[in-house]
Amino acid sequence: MMNFSAMDIISLLLTIPGVFLTLAVHECAHGWASYQLGDPTARNLGRLTLNPIKHIDPIGLLCMIFFRFGWAKPVPVNARYYKKPRRDMALVAAAGPVSNLIMMVLSMFLVHLSYFIYDLATAPKYSFAYFWNLWAGVGGLEIPEEIGAKLMFLWFMFLMNFCILNASLAVFNLLPIPPLDGSRIAFIFLPVKFYFGIMRYERVIQIAMFALLMIGVFDGVLSAVTGAILNGTLRLIEWIPIFRF
């Protein structure tokens, strides 16, 4: 039987709203990009919205919450509206992962900005490194008792979980495997006959991919790439002088 600590439960509860926002922005970005390229399908179906109820797939939602990879209900697009279907389909596909990478960078920046403001407003007993290690699960650390520090840590935890969710979703969707966005992006580089030959078996490939994900075949690659993106973003933001805590 799995044992959950108080920290695990808090982290899970803070992850849930981040998952809703992450998936909603991802799908809305697809619809917005398609609309900008002349396709009104998503708008006409009410999918150009950040309302997560319009986008959520229940199984994909649970996977995002518990495994940090998942999916939403795909936004419908119609390539017949595009002037250059191959190029425009790739752009629409890329819009989702790009939106997640932007949110990852913004939330990482906000983590540092929040602590900077907290540092200016108080005489903090707890350093940025302390909050970071506490969030990372370093042993021997306890949640601060002071209400201000406690709120700061909860906000820190929400933003860092949000960073990971967005980085993970972006990396996962960029896999060049149907029906993920990466397969649509690959469309622009593959011969048309070869691409549609693969897409005939999209449903079978999707089931096989899901099974491989469940047994952890892709875990090492996904974790390594996600970690590299997060660490690179962190190093980039720490070049800003005020954020060298």
Residue, then its C-alpha position, 0 to 999 in steps of 0.5 A: m500500500m502506497n504511503f502519502s506524506a502531507m507534502d505529497i498531498i499538498s503537492l498533488l492538490l497544487t498540481i490539479p489547477g496547474v494541470f487544468l490551465t496547462l491543458a487548456v492553454h495548450e489546446c487553445a493555442h492550437g485553435w488560435a493558431s488555426y484561426q489565424l491561418g484562416d480556419p474558423t472551425a475551433r472558434n465555431l465550436g467554442r474551443l477558442t477558450l481557456n475554459p478547461i471543461k471545453h478541452i479536458d479528456p478524463i483519462g488524459l487529465l488523470c495521466m497528467i495529474f499522476f504521471r506528468f504526461g497526458w493529453a486533452k481533447p484535440v481541437p478540431v481543425n480543417a486544413r482545407y482552409y489553409k493556404k499552404p496545408r503542409r506548412d500550416m498544419a505543422l505551425v498549428a501543431a507546434a503552437g501547443p508545445v510552444s505555448n507550454l514552453i512559454m508558460m514554463v519560462l514565465s512561471m520559472f521567472l515568476v518563481h524568482l520574482s516572487y522570492f525577490i519581492y518576498d525578500l524585499a518585503t521581509a527579513p526572510k529567515y528562509s533562503f531561496a535555496y531552502f524553499w527549493n530544497l524543501w520542494a525537491g524533497v531534501g530530507g530533514l527540512e520542515i515547512p516553515e511555521e511563519i504564515g508569510a513563509k508558509l504562503m511563499f512556499l505554497w506559491f513556490m511549490f505551485l509554480m515549480n509544479f506548473c513549470i514541470l507540467n508545462a515542460s513535460l507536456a511540451v516534450f511529450n507532445l513533440l514526440p514524432i508519434p501519431p497522434l502527438d503534435g510532433s507527428r504533425i510537425a514531421f509531416i512537413f519533412l516527410p513525403v506525402k505518401f509515406y506520411f499518410g501511409i503511417m497515419r492509416y495506422e494512427r489508432v494502432i500506433q496510439i494504443a501501442m504508444f500508450a502501452l509503452l508509456m504505461i510500462g515506462v519505456f519512454d521515461g528515461v528519455l522524457s525525464a532527461v529532456t524535460g530536466a535539461i529544458l528546466n535546468g537550462t531555463l533556470r540557468l538562463i533566468e539566474w543570469i539576471p543579476i537580481f535573481r542571483f540569490 
